[in-house]
Amino acid sequence: MAADYFLEIESHFAARRGTPFILNAKDWALMKEWSDGGIPLPVVIEAIDSCFDKNEARGAKKVISSLSYCKHAVKELWQERRELQIGAGEIAPEENVGPLLEALAVTVEPVSMEFAARVRELVGEKSVPRIEERLMELEEELLESLLPSAEELRTEARALSAGADEKTRARAEAAHLRRLVRERFGLPRLTLF
């Protein structure tokens, strides 16, 4: 599960950067800090996108060459999300996951009733980090189950990753394939955030 978290961040960063890219030890330590801090993957991805979007909007020529550039954006976005969640009502997020899980289950239902039911079953879990972990596992299983009916997407993912070196290409291809399957079947990321 944690490996997927790191690989998703690495391949998304490389895709936004527009070049094959291997993160350095400092970047890996930063990702571990985010993972250990319970920062959900969608929050990290959104913050990375925000950094690149702002850089592009300014017309900046500066190349974002490290995840460290996104560190403050991740921290600020995560703080904002936690405050929004806490301020959303008098109940702690751990006590109000039912409606969030139901909304996710409804989006999954057209693709798989079985996985929608498995999302709903998480309502009994008391820990939001544990629910997030299970949702990431379910998302991975669901995407894997859909691959046989979307085999042509492998070719497209391979083409999108063609310019990368061998080590980066495999990770980038896997990330592109997951994104393409999500788009094909209209699946959101499975997360409470």
C-alpha atoms as a printed R data frame, in Angstrom:
    type eleno elety resid chain resno       x      y       z
1   ATOM     1    CA   MET     A     1   0.000  0.000   0.000
2   ATOM     2    CA   ALA     A     2   2.708  2.523   0.980
3   ATOM     3    CA   ALA     A     3   4.695  1.647  -2.149
4   ATOM     4    CA   ASP     A     4   1.690  2.643  -4.288
5   ATOM     5    CA   TYR     A     5   1.528  5.978  -2.437
6   ATOM     6    CA   PHE     A     6   5.168  6.724  -3.263
7   ATOM     7    CA   LEU     A     7   4.978  5.494  -6.859
8   ATOM     8    CA   GLU     A     8   1.813  7.482  -7.574
9   ATOM     9    CA   ILE     A     9   3.460 10.669  -6.296
10  ATOM    10    CA   GLU     A    10   6.674  9.993  -8.198
11  ATOM    11    CA   SER     A    11   4.949  9.244 -11.507
12  ATOM    12    CA   HIS     A    12   2.513 12.155 -11.154
13  ATOM    13    CA   PHE     A    13   5.389 14.537 -10.441
14  ATOM    14    CA   ALA     A    14   7.297 13.200 -13.461
15  ATOM    15    CA   ALA     A    15   4.204 13.532 -15.659
16  ATOM    16    CA   ARG     A    16   3.625 17.135 -14.569
17  ATOM    17    CA   ARG     A    17   7.300 17.917 -15.048
18  ATOM    18    CA   GLY     A    18   7.019 16.552 -18.576
19  ATOM    19    CA   THR     A    19  10.226 14.567 -18.469
20  ATOM    20    CA   PRO     A    20  11.292 11.194 -17.151
21  ATOM    21    CA   PHE     A    21  12.481 11.869 -13.652
22  ATOM    22    CA   ILE     A    22  13.822  9.925 -10.704
23  ATOM    23    CA   LEU     A    23  13.303 11.482  -7.291
24  ATOM    24    CA   ASN     A    24  16.284 11.962  -5.015
25  ATOM    25    CA   ALA     A    25  16.717 10.737  -1.434
26  ATOM    26    CA   LYS     A    26  15.460 14.045  -0.012
27  ATOM    27    CA   ASP     A    27  12.243 13.717  -2.051
28  ATOM    28    CA   TRP     A    28  11.721 10.136  -0.852
29  ATOM    29    CA   ALA     A    29  12.190 11.280   2.755
30  ATOM    30    CA   LEU     A    30   9.596 14.010   2.176
31  ATOM    31    CA   MET     A    31   7.108 11.477   0.755
32  ATOM    32    CA   LYS     A    32   7.703  9.248   3.779
33  ATOM    33    CA   GLU     A    33   7.029 12.225   6.048
34  ATOM    34    CA   TRP     A    34   3.719 12.837   4.228
35  ATOM    35    CA   SER     A    35   2.796  9.154   4.403
36  ATOM    36    CA   ASP     A    36   3.683  8.886   8.091
37  ATOM    37    CA   GLY     A    37   1.700 12.078   8.728
38  ATOM    38    CA   GLY     A    38  -1.409 10.499   7.210
39  ATOM    39    CA   ILE     A    39  -1.662 12.965   4.337
40  ATOM    40    CA   PRO     A    40  -3.942 11.324   1.745
41  ATOM    41    CA   LEU     A    41  -2.592 10.766  -1.760
42  ATOM    42    CA   PRO     A    42  -5.253 12.971  -3.432
43  ATOM    43    CA   VAL     A    43  -4.186 15.909  -1.240
44  ATOM    44    CA   VAL     A    44  -0.541 15.485  -2.281
45  ATOM    45    CA   ILE     A    45  -1.495 15.156  -5.979
46  ATOM    46    CA   GLU     A    46  -3.717 18.252  -5.793
47  ATOM    47    CA   ALA     A    47  -0.944 20.275  -4.136
48  ATOM    48    CA   ILE     A    48   1.582 19.193  -6.778
49  ATOM    49    CA   ASP     A    49  -0.881 20.205  -9.504
50  ATOM    50    CA   SER     A    50  -1.406 23.538  -7.779
51  ATOM    51    CA   CYS     A    51   2.346 24.260  -7.741
52  ATOM    52    CA   PHE     A    52   2.748 23.417 -11.418
53  ATOM    53    CA   ASP     A    53  -0.419 25.329 -12.395
54  ATOM    54    CA   LYS     A    54   0.732 28.455 -10.547
55  ATOM    55    CA   ASN     A    55   4.194 28.180 -12.100
56  ATOM    56    CA   GLU     A    56   2.663 27.856 -15.595
57  ATOM    57    CA   ALA     A    57   0.152 30.682 -14.996
58  ATOM    58    CA   ARG     A    58   2.995 33.037 -14.087
59  ATOM    59    CA   GLY     A    59   4.762 32.052 -17.270
60  ATOM    60    CA   ALA     A    60   7.763 31.155 -15.160
61  ATOM    61    CA   LYS     A    61  10.701 29.604 -16.930
62  ATOM    62    CA   LYS     A    62  11.857 27.981 -13.696
63  ATOM    63    CA   VAL     A    63  11.707 24.191 -13.849
64  ATOM    64    CA   ILE     A    64  10.295 22.563 -10.753
65  ATOM    65    CA   SER     A    65  13.029 20.035 -10.133
66  ATOM    66    CA   SER     A    66  12.191 18.664  -6.689
67  ATOM    67    CA   LEU     A    67   9.203 17.705  -4.580
68  ATOM    68    CA   SER     A    68  10.603 20.097  -1.987
69  ATOM    69    CA   TYR     A    69   9.162 22.891  -4.127
70  ATOM    70    CA   CYS     A    70   5.686 21.468  -3.320
71  ATOM    71    CA   LYS     A    71   6.311 20.888   0.398
72  ATOM    72    CA   HIS     A    72   4.571 24.030   1.652
73  ATOM    73    CA   ALA     A    73   1.642 23.608  -0.744
74  ATOM    74    CA   VAL     A    74   1.051 20.059   0.562
75  ATOM    75    CA   LYS     A    75   1.269 21.218   4.175
76  ATOM    76    CA   GLU     A    76  -1.096 24.155   3.614
77  ATOM    77    CA   LEU     A    77  -3.648 22.149   1.632
78  ATOM    78    CA   TRP     A    78  -3.666 19.344   4.211
79  ATOM    79    CA   GLN     A    79  -4.134 21.867   7.035
80  ATOM    80    CA   GLU     A    80  -6.967 23.523   5.104
81  ATOM    81    CA   ARG     A    81  -8.682 20.176   4.464
82  ATOM    82    CA   ARG     A    82  -8.436 19.152   8.095
83  ATOM    83    CA   GLU     A    83  -9.884 22.485   9.217
84  ATOM    84    CA   LEU     A    84 -12.730 22.188   6.697
85  ATOM    85    CA   GLN     A    85 -13.481 18.657   7.836
86  ATOM    86    CA   ILE     A    86 -13.412 19.603  11.521
87  ATOM    87    CA   GLY     A    87 -15.429 22.765  10.897
88  ATOM    88    CA   ALA     A    88 -18.023 20.884   8.849
89  ATOM    89    CA   GLY     A    89 -20.020 19.969  11.922
90  ATOM    90    CA   GLU     A    90 -19.912 19.157  15.561
91  ATOM    91    CA   ILE     A    91 -18.964 15.541  14.848
92  ATOM    92    CA   ALA     A    92 -15.360 14.406  14.363
93  ATOM    93    CA   PRO     A    93 -14.594 12.998  10.876
94  ATOM    94    CA   GLU     A    94 -14.249  9.514  12.387
95  ATOM    95    CA   GLU     A    95 -17.879  9.700  13.481
96  ATOM    96    CA   ASN     A    96 -19.254 10.949  10.165
97  ATOM    97    CA   VAL     A    97 -17.741  8.728   7.466
98  ATOM    98    CA   GLY     A    98 -21.060  7.111   6.501
99  ATOM    99    CA   PRO     A    99 -22.244  9.789   4.038
100 ATOM   100    CA   LEU     A   100 -18.767 10.099   2.515
101 ATOM   101    CA   LEU     A   101 -18.489  6.336   1.988
102 ATOM   102    CA   GLU     A   102 -22.033  6.191   0.585
103 ATOM   103    CA   ALA     A   103 -21.180  8.900  -1.966
104 ATOM   104    CA   LEU     A   104 -18.103  6.919  -3.040
105 ATOM   105    CA   ALA     A   105 -20.114  3.687  -3.250
106 ATOM   106    CA   VAL     A   106 -22.683  5.376  -5.506
107 ATOM   107    CA   THR     A   107 -19.943  6.418  -7.951
108 ATOM   108    CA   VAL     A   108 -18.550  2.859  -8.020
109 ATOM   109    CA   GLU     A   109 -21.933  1.093  -8.374
110 ATOM   110    CA   PRO     A   110 -22.317  1.491 -12.169
111 ATOM   111    CA   VAL     A   111 -18.978 -0.287 -12.618
112 ATOM   112    CA   SER     A   112 -19.109 -2.880  -9.833
113 ATOM   113    CA   MET     A   113 -21.852 -3.598  -7.313
114 ATOM   114    CA   GLU     A   114 -19.407 -5.841  -5.443
115 ATOM   115    CA   PHE     A   115 -16.854 -3.070  -4.911
116 ATOM   116    CA   ALA     A   116 -19.610 -0.580  -4.007
117 ATOM   117    CA   ALA     A   117 -20.717 -2.971  -1.262
118 ATOM   118    CA   ARG     A   118 -17.125 -3.325  -0.045
119 ATOM   119    CA   VAL     A   119 -16.820  0.479   0.178
120 ATOM   120    CA   ARG     A   120 -20.035  0.628   2.227
121 ATOM   121    CA   GLU     A   121 -18.708 -2.049   4.606
122 ATOM   122    CA   LEU     A   122 -15.941  0.327   5.706
123 ATOM   123    CA   VAL     A   123 -18.480  2.369   7.685
124 ATOM   124    CA   GLY     A   124 -17.794  0.103  10.678
125 ATOM   125    CA   GLU     A   125 -14.104  1.040  10.702
126 ATOM   126    CA   LYS     A   126 -13.336  3.639  13.401
127 ATOM   127    CA   SER     A   127 -10.041  4.974  12.077
128 ATOM   128    CA   VAL     A   128 -10.004  7.424   9.166
129 ATOM   129    CA   PRO     A   129  -6.363  6.542   8.303
130 ATOM   130    CA   ARG     A   130  -7.323  2.852   8.228
131 ATOM   131    CA   ILE     A   131 -10.354  3.639   6.014
132 ATOM   132    CA   GLU     A   132  -8.077  5.594   3.672
133 ATOM   133    CA   GLU     A   133  -5.662  2.658   3.560
134 ATOM   134    CA   ARG     A   134  -8.485  0.211   2.755
135 ATOM   135    CA   LEU     A   135  -9.890  2.565   0.104
136 ATOM   136    CA   MET     A   136  -6.492  2.679  -1.619
137 ATOM   137    CA   GLU     A   137  -6.359 -1.130  -1.560
138 ATOM   138    CA   LEU     A   138  -9.906 -1.391  -2.939
139 ATOM   139    CA   GLU     A   139  -9.136  1.130  -5.674
140 ATOM   140    CA   GLU     A   140  -6.099 -0.875  -6.742
141 ATOM   141    CA   GLU     A   141  -8.122 -4.127  -6.765
142 ATOM   142    CA   LEU     A   142 -10.937 -2.490  -8.735
143 ATOM   143    CA   LEU     A   143  -8.570 -1.073 -11.338
144 ATOM   144    CA   GLU     A   144  -6.865 -4.465 -11.694
145 ATOM   145    CA   SER     A   145 -10.245 -6.167 -12.157
146 ATOM   146    CA   LEU     A   146 -11.115 -3.760 -14.982
147 ATOM   147    CA   LEU     A   147  -7.864 -4.187 -16.939
148 ATOM   148    CA   PRO     A   148  -8.928 -7.273 -18.915
149 ATOM   149    CA   SER     A   149 -11.846 -5.324 -20.413
150 ATOM   150    CA   ALA     A   150  -9.583 -2.366 -21.283
151 ATOM   151    CA   GLU     A   151  -6.557 -4.126 -22.745
152 ATOM   152    CA   GLU     A   152  -6.085 -1.508 -25.498
153 ATOM   153    CA   LEU     A   153  -5.298  1.050 -22.780
154 ATOM   154    CA   ARG     A   154  -2.010 -0.778 -22.125
155 ATOM   155    CA   THR     A   155  -0.833  0.222 -25.591
156 ATOM   156    CA   GLU     A   156  -1.798  3.847 -24.955
157 ATOM   157    CA   ALA     A   157  -0.071  3.836 -21.536
158 ATOM   158    CA   ARG     A   158   3.051  2.325 -23.140
159 ATOM   159    CA   ALA     A   159   3.076  5.079 -25.781
160 ATOM   160    CA   LEU     A   160   2.700  7.819 -23.153
161 ATOM   161    CA   SER     A   161   5.730  6.421 -21.301
162 ATOM   162    CA   ALA     A   162   7.917  5.803 -24.344
163 ATOM   163    CA   GLY     A   163  10.573  8.479 -23.743
164 ATOM   164    CA   ALA     A   164  11.524  7.376 -20.248
165 ATOM   165    CA   ASP     A   165  14.440  5.193 -19.205
166 ATOM   166    CA   GLU     A   166  13.599  1.578 -18.348
167 ATOM   167    CA   LYS     A   167  13.189  2.027 -14.575
168 ATOM   168    CA   THR     A   168  11.039  5.144 -14.874
169 ATOM   169    CA   ARG     A   169   9.083  3.802 -17.851
170 ATOM   170    CA   ALA     A   170   7.610  0.875 -15.907
171 ATOM   171    CA   ARG     A   171   6.343  3.145 -13.108
172 ATOM   172    CA   ALA     A   172   5.095  5.817 -15.492
173 ATOM   173    CA   GLU     A   173   3.326  3.204 -17.618
174 ATOM   174    CA   ALA     A   174   1.578  1.770 -14.545
175 ATOM   175    CA   ALA     A   175   0.470  5.240 -13.413
176 ATOM   176    CA   HIS     A   176  -0.773  6.161 -16.902
177 ATOM   177    CA   LEU     A   177  -2.645  2.876 -17.129
178 ATOM   178    CA   ARG     A   178  -4.415  3.488 -13.791
179 ATOM   179    CA   ARG     A   179  -5.355  7.013 -14.892
180 ATOM   180    CA   LEU     A   180  -6.662  5.806 -18.258
181 ATOM   181    CA   VAL     A   181  -8.757  3.059 -16.640
182 ATOM   182    CA   ARG     A   182 -10.187  5.600 -14.167
183 ATOM   183    CA   GLU     A   183 -11.109  7.916 -17.041
184 ATOM   184    CA   ARG     A   184 -12.596  5.129 -19.181
185 ATOM   185    CA   PHE     A   185 -14.885  3.893 -16.419
186 ATOM   186    CA   GLY     A   186 -15.558  7.278 -14.793
187 ATOM   187    CA   LEU     A   187 -14.028  6.272 -11.479
188 ATOM   188    CA   PRO     A   188 -12.878  8.864  -8.983
189 ATOM   189    CA   ARG     A   189 -10.018  8.244  -6.610
190 ATOM   190    CA   LEU     A   190 -11.389  6.353  -3.639
191 ATOM   191    CA   THR     A   191 -10.737  8.702  -0.747
192 ATOM   192    CA   LEU     A   192 -12.684 10.503   1.970
193 ATOM   193    CA   PHE     A   193 -10.940 13.759   1.111
